[in-house]
Amino acid sequence: MFRKLATGCTFAVLAVLPALAEADFIAPAALHKAGLTKYWQLRLPLAEGQRLRDAYLVDDQIYAATADGDVFAVHAPTGVLRWRKRVTTAGYRIVRPCHAGNRVIFVLPPAILQYDRYTGDPILRIEPRFPVGSPAISDGILYYVGGIDRKMHAFLLDQDFELWKARAGGQIISQPQRMGKYLYYASDNGNVYACEARNKAFYWRARTQGTITADLVVDKNGVYVAGRDDALYLFDPDVGGLRWMARFSSPLTEPPVVTDKVVFQYSPTDGVVALNTGVVDVNERVRWKVPDARQMLTTIEDERAVLLSRDERLLAVGLDDGQLVATVPAPGFTLPLPSPKGSAVFVASADGRLFCARPLGTPPLTVARMRAALQPPRKAGQQAAVAKKSAAEPNEGEDILRSKRPGPPIGGKSKVSKKYAEQQSAKK
């Protein structure tokens, strides 16, 4: 097994190196003007005629999905391709997966699938007895899936067993979220719910003025809800009270990208809008708008935001005022992967190219880091065993045949050594 894994690691790293040496997908000089530099790039081994349809950044892993059901798992910090798997057939779109410890969960209409997130090995498949509607979210023990049957369902991670289900006022299409001991979810009739994640005990319910299909976003500031009633809401996570609401010029079908002080919302008519998250006057809620922007990608040193435009450009703008600092042509890159707190730009193209840029001065990648990305993390017991083994290994220059026991030797010569000594004396 180890030999197989080691061979796979070597192959995967060697497969990445040509991509690093390939002609730059985005011009370096233009990136430098924006304060960025290429960190890694990768051309996925798509089959003839394949095209990427969706790409998601989940924790430290990118999942790039084709229209015919193939999924590529790429380690985002290094650009190493970990695995490729046919997850579904053509006709079923891959929605955002979630992580549960060392697993990744994909929700499809016919089945809920679990794979090892590092190797892609299949772990569990269940066929739910209800029509699924939303992506899943997990706390590592349970995972939660919304249904078109107007219920939220909770499952034990290792079993085909539904622990509980809770009613909602409409179909649940948006991805729920968990923070602390509470689960937050929304239905398409405009209701937002909070309950205890382990036992579905009711906590609070809030109401919007329209349909909700965008995934929820939750952080310490509250529960962000993008609605088709042209509004973005922020609800208090503890009591469900409305903290603020911002109006847009068109329905919101995508979730916001959230940082501690600024939230970025895309609207088809407004572009990307930056809003203050704190308690401010209603006239100070909107910081700025960039009408030709498609999505916010990341922030750099609390000074700039990097956006992907509708016409395949990277836009570096001032975080406070939205003024354009630099424009970077990014031909073909139409799939944004926001990383709001990571100071990393991730974009993908339909023809299978992935690109990562980081701020100037970032230390370059090493082959050792790329190889390490293919090794599953050790469990606590394994780490202790490695530490124990390392402690037992000799230091450089140490005589491994010399006893480490202090004091005089214990015991005398064996019968064999005594007989040998007598023979040597007789010869003399």
N, C-alpha and C positions, 0 to 999 in steps of 0.2 A: 504493500500500500504506500509506504514511504517512497519507494523507488518511483512508483507511478506518479505520485504528487510532485516529487522533485523534477521528473522529466517534464511534467506539465508546466511547472513554474518556469523552467528554462525556455521552453517553447514559447510561452506567453510573453516573457520578457524580450526574447529575440524578435517576436512579432511586433512589439511596440517600437523597438529601436529604429526600424526603417521609417516608421511614421514620424519619429522625431527628426530624422534626416531628410524627409520629404520637403519639397518646396513649401514655404510658409503659406498656410491657408489665409492669413491676414497679414498685411504688410507690416514689418517690424517698425519702420520709421513712423508710420501713422500711429501705431500703438504707443510709441515712446512719447509722442506729443500729448497723448492723453494720460501720461504717467504710468503706462502699463507695459508689460513685456510678455511674450509668449512663454508659458510654463510647460505645457504639453499639447500635443495634437494627436489625433488618432483617426484613421480611416477604418471604419468597421467593415468586416468581410461580408458584405451583402451579396446574396445570390443575384444572378442576372435578372433584371427587372424589378428587384425589390426596392422599396422606398421606405424611409422612416416616416411614421405618422405621428408619433408622440414620443416625448422624452421627459423624464421626471428625475429630479434630484431628491433622494430620500436619505437623510442623514449624510453618510459619506459615500453613497453609491448612486450612480446614474443608471437608470433603466431606460433603454432606447428600444422602442417597439415598432415593428414594421406593420404594414397594413394586412399582411397575411398571417400574423400571430407569432412571429419570432421575437424574442426578447434578448437583448445584449446587456449584461451587467458589467459596468465599468467602475473601477475604484476611482472616485472623483479626485482625491488628493494627488494621485500619480498618473492617471490615465491608463492604467493596466486593465486589459480586458480579462475579467475573471471567468466568465462563462457565457455560453449562448444556448438558448433553450426554445423549442417550439412549445409555447404555453397554450395557444389556442389555434383555431382555424380561422380562415378568412371569414369576415362577416361580424366577428366579435371584437370590439375595440378594447384595448388594454387601458383600464382606468388606473389612477394612481395607486401603486401598491403601498404596503406599510411593512415595517419591521417589527418583529417580536423576538427580541434576543438575537440568536443566530439564524433566525428564519425570516423569510420574506413571504408575504401573503398576497396573492392575486385573487380578486373577486371577479368572476365571470357569471353570466346568466345560468349556465348549466352546472357550474361547480365552483367551489372555493378551494384553491390550491396552495399548498405550502411547500417551499423549497429551502434548502440550505442557502443562505445568502452569500456564502463564500465560494461554494463549489457548484451550486445549481442542482445538487442531488435532490430528487423528489422525497418528501417526508410524509405528506398526508393529503388526501383528496376526499372532500365530502360533497355530497349532492344535497343542497338545502331543500327543505320541504316548503319553501316559500319563494316568491319571486324577488330576488335581490335587486336593490336599487342604488346603493351607495358603495363607494370604496370602504375598506375596513380601517379600523384603528385598533391598536393593541397596547396593553400594559405589560406584556410578557407572560401573563398568566391567563388572561381572558382576551378575546378579541370581539369587536362590536361591529355589526353590519346593519345598515338600514334597509328596509324592504319596501317594495311597491305595495305590500299589504298593509301599509300604514302602521307599521310596528318597528321598534328597534329591538334587535336580537343580540344576545350575549352568549358566546360559546367558550367552553374550556379549550385551551390551546391544543392539548394533546388528544382530545376525544371528539367523536362525532356526537356531541351532547350539548343541547341548548340549555344553558343555566337559567336564563330568564328572558322575557320579552315584555316590552312596554308599549302601550298604545300611543299613537300620535294623531294629530288632526288631519294629516294628509300623507302622501307618499314621501319617503325619505330618499332623496337623490344625492344630496350633498354629503361630503365626508364628515363624520362626527369628529370630535376632539375630546381628549382627556387631559385634565390638569388637576393635580392633587388627587383627592378621592372622588372627584365629580366627573361625570360624562356630560358633554354638551352636544346637542343635535338639533336639527331644524327640519321641518316638513314643508312641502311645496305650497301649503296654504298660508304660509307666513308666520307660523308659530315657531318659537325657539324654546327648547326645553333644557333643564338641568336636573340630573338625578344622581344618586349615589351609584357609582359604577359597579360595585360588587353585589348590590341587592335591589337596584332600581327604585329605591325610596325617593319619592318626589321631592324636589328642592325648590324649583321655581319655573314659571312659564312667562315668556314675554311675547309680544305681538308686533309684527311689522305690517306694512300696508300692501304687500304684494307677494308673489311667488318667490321661493328661495331654491335655487338650484346650484349655486356656487358653494364650494367647500367652505366650512367654517375655519376661522383662525382664532386661536386663544393664546394670550400671554398675560403677564401680570397686570396689564392695563384693562383687560376685559375680553369680551367675546365679540369679535368682528363678524358682521353678517352683511354680505353684499346681496342686494335684492333686485329683482326685476321691476321694482317700483321706482327705479332710478335713484336709489338711496343706499348709502353705506351707514350702517348702524354700529355703535359700540355700546354693549350692555355690561353692567357691573357683574363680575363673575360670582359674587356672593349673594346678591339679592335680586338680580335681574333687572334692576332699574336702568333706564336709558341714560347713558352719560352724554352722548351727543349723536347727531345725525347730520350727514352731509348729502346735499342733493347734486345729482349729475344730470346730463342732458340725454341720457339713453339708459336702457336697462343694463344692469350689471350681471354678467354671467360667469365671471371669473373671480376668484378670491383676491383680496388685497395682499400685497407684500409688506410685511410689518417689521419695523425696528422699534426701539424703545421710545424714540421721540417723534419719528415720522412714519406715516403709513402711506403706501403708494397704491393707487387704484387705477386700473385701466378701464376706460370707457370708449366704445367705438367712435363716439363723436367728440369726446374731450381729449382723447389721448391718455397720457399718464399724468395723473394729478397727485401732487404731494400735499398731505394734510398733517397738521400738528395733532399729536395724539393726546396732549394734555388738556386741561380745562382752560380754554381761552374764549375770548369774545367770538361770536358767530362770524364776524367779519374777518377774523384772524385765523379761521379754521384752515383755509386753503393757503398754502405757501406759494405754489406756482403750478403751472400747467405746461406741458410740452405736447402740443397737438399732434405732431407727427411721430410720437413715440409709441411703441407697441408694448413694452414691458420694462419694468425696472429689474436690473440684474444684481447690482451690489452697491455698497457704499465703501469709500476709501477714506480712512483717517478722519471721519466726521466732517469732511470738507467737500467731497464730490460724490455724486451719484452717477453710475454708469447705466445707460438705458439702451435697449435695442429698438431701433426705429422700424417703421412699417416698410421702409424701402431698403432694408438690409444694410444698416449702418450702426456702429456703436457711437453713442452720444455721451460725452463726459460733460456734466453740467454741475454748477455750484449747488451744494446741498441746501443752502439758505435761500438762494434767489432763483435757481433754475436757469441761470445764464449759461449759454453754451461756452465750454472751454475748449473742446476739441471734437472733431468728427473723424471716425475711423471707418473706411469702407469695409464691409463684411459680406462680400458677395455670396449669395446662396444660403446664408444663415438666417433661418426664419423661426427656429424653435428655441425659445429662451428657457433657461433653467435658473431661476432666481436663487441667489445665495446672499440674502440681505446682510448677514453678520459675518461672512467669511472673507470679505475683501478678495473674492475670486469671481472672475467672469467666466461663465459656462454658457456656450451656445452650441446648437446642433443644426445640421442641414439635412434636407430630405434625401440627399445622395449618400448619407452615411458618414459624414465628417463630424467629429467632435473637436472642440477647441476650448482651451483654458488659458486665460491670461491673469497675471497677478501684478501687483504694484512693482515698479522699478526697484531694484535692490533686493528682491526676494532671492534667497539662495537657490541655485538650480537643483533639479532632481538628480538623484544618484541611482545607479543600478541596484545598489543594496536596498534602497527604499522600495524600488519597484518589485524586487523579489519578495521583500517582506509583505507587500500588499497581497500576495497570493497565498500566504500562510494563514490559516484560520487562527484566531487568537487563542492562546493557551488558557485552560481553566486553572483555577487556583491550585488544585492538586498537582497539575502538571508543572506549574511554575515552581512549586515547592520542591518537586523532584529534580528539576533542572538545577535549582539553587543548591540542593544537597549534593548532586553529582559534581557541580562545579567546585564545591567546597572540598570534595574528596580528591579532586584532581591535583597533581603535584604542581608546584610553582616552577618557573623556569630555572634550570640549574640544580634542582633538588634531587638528591639521591633517593630514588623510589624504592631501593632495596634496603635502605637503612631503617631500622625500626624507629617509630615515633614514640615508643613507650619509654618514659624516663626511668633512670636507675639502672642497676646492673642487670645483665641478661637473666632471665628466669629459666631454670632447668639446666641440664648438662648435655653432654654429647649423647647422641643416640647410639644404639648398639651398632648400627651400620658404620657410623663415623669412628667409633672406638676400634672396630675390626680393621677399618682402613688404616688407621694410625698404626696399629700393631704390625700390619703387613709392610708398611713403609719402613718401620724400624728394623724388621727382619732382613730386608733387602740391603740395608746399610751394613 
